[in-house]
Amino acid sequence: MSAATGRLRTTSLRLRTVVAVLVLLAVLLAALVVAVEAALGARLRAQVEDRLRDRAAAAAALVGVLDADDLADRLSAQGLSVRIVQPDGAAVEAGPTPDQLRSGPPDPAGLPGPAARDRDGAARGGSSGASDATGTPSGGAGSGATVVSSSTQEDDGVLTLRSELDDGTRITLTAGTRDVQETLTQLGWVMGGASAAFLGVAVVGVVLVVRCALRPLDEVTATARSIADGDRGRRLRPSRTDTEIGRVAAAFDQMLDAVEGAEAQAVAAEERVRTFLSDAAHELRTPVAGVRAAADTLVRSGGDDRATDEVLAVHVVRQADRAARLVDDMLTMARLDRGIALDRHRTDLVAWLRTEVDRLELRLPGIALLPVLPDGPVPAEVDPDRLAQVLGNLVDNAARATAGTGTVRVALSTASGSAVLTVEDDGPGIPSAERERVFDRLVRLEDARDVRSGGAGLGLPIARGIAVAHGGTLVHGAEGDLGGAVFVLVVPRCAAVDAGPVEVDLHEVVVGRPA
């Protein structure tokens, strides 16, 4: 995808809205003008056609009462072009021609007056052929005729009605529609001018309305600029979130909260990294300095004092071992951060714990280990080696806290579908304010800052990381029976490999007692 296709269109929203509204209004007004002209034109043409049909019906009634000439004169007196074809083929025409009607209404001065036509009609028809001014017979002999069929045809400026009578007479009446067209033209100009004036007023109104409607966007812009200038805590806080502007404002606030939270997390993470590097450098500096000092002493002594050389060599080995353990722990923490791979398989935690207690007793002969196990098996999908590392770290912490001669109770129980492993010692314990901080990296309590202990403050963070990788957790529990520290490890029983973290109510765990 090219860079141009990914750009946001930044055309003025006000201009686009105003133009769109005005174009819509113009289209609606044009459609209204066309519709009104079409409806009115159809109505006016229908009136002309009805007038012709009425005259044709009246003429049919006078057939046989008046002769064709008189009848044609009477019809043409109303401004119509008349052509009557009698049954014998004789044709009579009267009134203006269709071409004259196309050019406009006929001139009354060029036609016989009404009085003359009445006198002519009275002379020809006498009392029996009199009719009123509309062409309707007022009495006389003759039965007249009726219209059998009729058809209309509209040409440029004229409307023609052809009627067939039952006696064979054909009457053709033509009326001009030029006045209808002129009326529609005048109406079009009037409505066009009114529409133009309306659009002019609408321009001003729409601009004002759109400016007021889009004013919240100006507030969003001002808030964004204020935040960019450093006012990170400012928010829009819309009164309604079910409108377009409200949804935009709510999304804007959520984005700012997320960005601010991410920024705070990034700052905290950077601070933790700096602290970790500083503490790690401090921890590594001590064994490295010891190794360097012992090595310099060995080089200067030249091997003259064998006893001193042996002491220095042992010191070098101890300090190097301490540095190696610290490096291993740091690598383990890095693997946990990336997501450590566990070799899980179904394990009976009861049998596993018996084996690990035997190993710890051989490694820590001065510690009195008291295992408390349930009667039945406790199966779980775990990595036994990593779990053994967690247990070893907890027991090592207990051994350091009790100077290697204390009592440590290891209890296995079940609660809420999870396996609960509790490690409790009879040492001085951990103050309540420090019970969560001890799980931070490279954190050691003041009483534990003994170089000879070999601890670097990574055992508990590693143990918790392994527990979380199993989908469990590691916390400091409630006060135990021995009076020292109490660590509670919770892992799901028979959990799938991709099981998520398990929430366990620690109040359900009876510390130091079997299930």
N, C-alpha and C positions, 0 to 999 in steps of 0.2 A: 504494500500500500504506500502510495506516495505521501509526502508530507502535506501536500495541499489538500488531499481528501480527508485528512484527520483534523483539520482546523475547524474551530467553532465559528459559525456564521455570526458576525457581530453587527448586522444591520440594525439601525435604530428600531427598537421595539415600538416606541411611540409612533414613528413614521409608518411602520408596517401596519400597525393597528388602525391608524387614522385612514391610510389609503385603502385598506381592506374594507373598513366600514363605509367609506364614501363610495367606493366602487359598488358595494352591495346596494347601497341606497340608490345609486344611479341606475343600476340594473332593475331594481324594483320599481322605480319611478317610470323608467322606459316601458317596462312591462305593463304598468298601470295605464300609461297613455295609450299604448297599443290596444290593451283590452277594452278601455273605455271607447276608443274610436271604433273598434270592431263591433262592440255591442250596440253603440248608438247608431252606427252606419247600418247594421242589420235591422235595427228597429225602424229607422227612417225608411229604408227600402221596403220593409214589410208594410209600412203604412201606405206607401205609394202603390204597392201591389194590391193591398186591400181596397184602395180607392178605385183602381182599375177594375177589380172584380165587381165592386158595387155598381160601377157605371155599366159594365157589360151586362149584369143581371137586369138593371133598369132598362137598358136598350132592348134586351130580349123581350121584356114585357111589352114594349111599344111596337115591336115588329107586327105588322098587320094593322096597327092602329094609326101609325104615321107612315108616310112614305119614306123611302130611303134617304132622299135629299134632306127632308126636314129633320129626320133622326140624326143624320150626320152633322147638320148644322148645330143641333142642340148639344151633341156630345163635344164638338170642337169648340163650342163657346166656353167650355171649362178648361181651355188650354191644352187639349189633347189632339194628337194627330189621329184621325179616324179614317178607316177604310172598311167599307161594307161591301161584301160580295153577295149578291142575291142568288137565289137558287137557279135562276135562268142564266147566270154567268155575268150579269151586268154589275159593274163595280162603281161605287161612289166614294170619293175621297173628300175630306174637308179638314180644315185646321192647318196648323204649321206642319212643315215636313220634319222628318226625324233629324235632318241636318240642321234645321233651324233650332230644334229643341236641344241639340248638342251644344250649340253656341250660347245658349242661355234661355231664360223664360221668354215666352212670346210677348210682343208689344201689344197691349190691349187696344191701342189706337188703330192698329191695322186690322182689327176684327170687327164684325158687325156687332152693334150694341145689343144688349139684352132685350130692349123694348122692340127693336126692329125684328129681332128673331121671334119674339112672341106674336107680333102682328102677322108675320109671314106664316107662322104655324097656325094661327087662328084662321087666316084666310084659306089655307090649304085644308086644314082638318075640320074647320067649323066647330060647333059645340061638341060633336062626338069625339073629336081628336084632341081636346085640350089636355094639357099636362102642367105640372108645377115646374118651378125653376130647376129642380134637381133631376128632371127627366122622368119622374114617376108619373104614370097616367092618373088623371083625376076622374076619368069616366069615358065612355064612348063604346062603340061597337068593336068587335074583334076580340079574339081570345088571346093574342100574343103568342110568344114562344118561350122555351126554356133552354138553358145552357146544358148541352150534353157533355162537352169536354172543353178544357182550356189548358193552355201552356204558356209559360212566361219565358222570356229571353232578355237578358241584360247585356246591353252593348255599352260602348263608351259614351256615357252621359245620358242614355235613354233606357227605358224599361218598356218592353213590348209584351202585351197580353193578346193572345190569339184564342178566340172562343168559337166553338162550333155549336150551332143551334139545332134543335130537333127538326126544323123545317128545311134544313139545308143551308141556311144563311150563315156566312162567316164574318165575324166582326173582329177587326184588328185595332186595338187601342194602344197608342204609344204616348208615354208621359216622360218629360225630361227629369233627369236626376242631377242636373248640374248644381241646383241649389243645395241638394244633399251633400255633394262633394265640397262645395264652398263652406257649408256649415261645419263639416268635419275638418276642413283645413283650418278654419278659424279656431275651432276647438283645440286642434293640435298646437297651434301657436300659443294659445292661452295657457294650456297645460304645460307646454315646454317652458315658457317663461316662468310660470309658477314653480316648476320643478327646479329650474336654474336658481331662482331666488331661495327656494328651500335648501338646495345643496349649499349655497353660500352661507346661509345661517347654520346649517348642519356642520360645516367645516369648523366654525368657531366653537360650537357646542361640543363636537366630538373631541377637539383638541383639549378643551378644558376638562371634559369628563375623563379622557384617557390620562391626562396629567395627574388628576386626583386619584384615579384607580391604580396607577403605577407608582404612586408616591412610596409605598412600602419597599419597592425595589431600591429607591434612593436610600432608605434606612439600612437595608442590607448592605449596600455599597459602603455607606459611612461606617457601619459596624466593622466590615471587613478591613477597611483602611485603618480604623482605630486599633484593631487587633494586630495588624501588621506593624503598627507603630509601637507596639509593646503592651497594649492593654489586653492581656491574654484572658482575663476573667470576664470580659464583656460578652453578653449573649443577647439574642433577639427576644427570646421568650414570647412566642406568639400567643395571643389570647385564644385563638382557635386553630386547630390542626386539621380540620376537615375541608379547608379551602386550598386553592392552588398556592397562594402566597403563604398560608399557614404551613402547608406541607414543605415548601421550600425552606421556610425559616426553621422548622423543626429539624429537617435534615441538616441544615447549616449548623445548628447548635449541636446536634449529635456528632457531626464531623469535627467540630471544634473540641468537644469533650474527648473524642477519640484521639485527636492529634495532641491535645494537652496531656492526656494520660500516657500516650506513647512517648511523648517528650520526657515526661517525668520518669517513666520506666527506663528510657535510654540514659538519662542522667544518673539514675540510681544504679543501673547496670554498669555504666562507666566508672562510677565511684566504687562499686564493689570490685570491679576488675583492678582498679588502681590499688585498692586496699589489699586485694588478694596478692597482687604482684609484690607490693611492699612487704607484706607478711611473709610471703614465700621467700623473697630475697633475704629477709631477716632470719628465717628459719634455716635456710641453706647456708647463710654466712657463718653460723656458729659451728656446724660440723666441718665446713671447709677450712675455717680458721684453725680449728683444732688439728685437723690433718696437716695443714701447712706448718703449724708450730711444732708438732711432733716430728714431722719430716725434717725441718731445719735442725732440730736438736739432734736427731739421729745423724745427720750429715756432719754436724760440728763435733759430735762426740767421737766419731771415727771408730766406734765399736770397742772402746776401752772398758766401759762399764757394762758388763753383760746384763746385769739385773735391771739397770735403768733402760737399756735398749729393749728388753722384753716388755717392760711396762709401757714404753712409748709405742711399741709395735701393737700391743693390745689396744691402746688408746686410738691409734690410727684405724685399726679394724673396726672398732666400735663407732667411731665418728663416720667412717665411710659407710658402715651398715645403716646408720641413722639417716645419712643423706640419701642412700639408695631407697630406704623405706619412704622417705618424704617424696622423692621423685616418683616412685611407684604409686603412692597415694594421689599425687597430682595428676598422673596419667589416668588413673581410674576415675577421678572426678571429671576429666575432660571427656572420657568415653561415656560417662553417665549424662553429661550435657548433650552429647551428640545423639544419645539413644543407644544404650548398651544392648547387645544381643544376648539373650538368655537361652541356655540349653535346657528347656523345660521338659520334664516328663513326670509321670504320676509317681508320687513318693508318699510313703507312710511316714508322717512327721514324728510319730512316736518312736519307731525304730531308728529313724535318722537322728533324733535328739539323744537317744541312748548312746549311739556311736560317737556323736560329737562330744558329749559329756566325758566319755572315757578318754578321748584324745586331749581334752582340756585338762583333765586331772593329771595326765602324764606331763603336759607342758607347764602346768602351774601347780606344782605339788603342795605349795603352801596355802592354797585356797581350798576351802571346804565347799565343794559343790553339792547342792541339795536339789536333785531333780524331782519334780512333781508332775507325774504323767497320768493321763486318763487311762481307763481300763481298756477301751477299744481303740482301734486304729483311727487315725485322722488323715485321710488321703487328701492330697493337694497337687496341683500342677505347678511345680516350682523347679528352679535351678538349685539343686542341693549344694553345689559348691559355693555359689554366690550367697545362699542363705547361711552357709557355714561361716562365710566371711563376716556377715552381719553379727552372728552370734559371737564369733571370736572378738570382734571389736567391742561389743557390749561387755563381755567378760573381762577383756583386757582393761577397759575403763574401770570396772569394778575392782580389779586387782590393784590398779594404781591408786584408786581412792582408799583402799584398805591396806596400803603398803605391802601387798602380797601375802597377807596373813589373815584375811577376813573370811566372811561367810557369804556365799552367793547362792541364791535360790533361783532355779530355772524352772518355770511352771508352764505347762502347755494345756490349753483349754480351748473350748469352742464357744462361739457366740454369733448369732445372726448369720449363720451359714459361712462363717469365717474361722480360721484358726488363729488363736491368740497366744503369742509367746511372751511371757513376762520374765524379765531379768531384774532381780532385786538384790541389793547388797546391804551390809550393815555399816557402811562408811558414813562420813559426815553429811552426805546428801548434797543436793543442789538447791540454792535459794529459789523461791518461787519466781522472782523477777528474772532469773537467768535460765529457766528451764526451756525456753524456746530459743534463746540466743545461742545455746551450746550446739545447736544444729547448723549454725553458720560456719562458713569455712575459716579455718585457721583461728578459731576462737578457743581459748583456754582460760579457765577461771584462774584467779590469782593463786589459789592454793595449789593448783596443778602445774604452775609454771616452774617445774623442776626439770632441768636439762637431763638429769639422770633417768627420768621417767621414759624418755624417748617419745613422748606424745607430741604431735604437731598440730592438733586441732582439726584433723581431717577424718578421723575415724567415724564420728557420729554423722557428719554430712554424707560420707560414703554409704554408711548403713541405711540412712533414710533414702538416698537415691536408689539403692538396690531394692528397698521395700516398695518404693513408688513404681519402679520398673516392673515389679511383680503384680502391680495393680492394688497394692496395699498401702500401708503407712507405718510410720514409727514416731511415737510421741513419748513424752514423759508422763507417766501415769499418776494416779492419786497416791497419797501416803500409804506406804506398805507396812508390813509387820516388823521388819528388821530395822527400820528407822533411817535407811539410806536412800540412795537414788533408785527409782523404779522406771524402767523403760519397757514399753509395751509395743510389740511388733505384731501387726495384723496383716495376714495374707488371705486371699480367698481360697476356699476349699474347692478342688476340682474345677477351677476356673479355666475358661478358654484362653488361648495364647494371647488374644487381643483384648483381654478383659480390661476394663477401665478401672480407675480408682474406686475402692470400696469404702463406703462410709459406715463406721461401726460406732455405736454408742458405748463409750468407754465405761459408762455407769453399769453396763451389763457384765463387765469383766470383773470377776472376783479375784483380786490380786493375790498371787501366792497360793491359790487353792485349786484343786482339780475340778474339772467340770462335773 
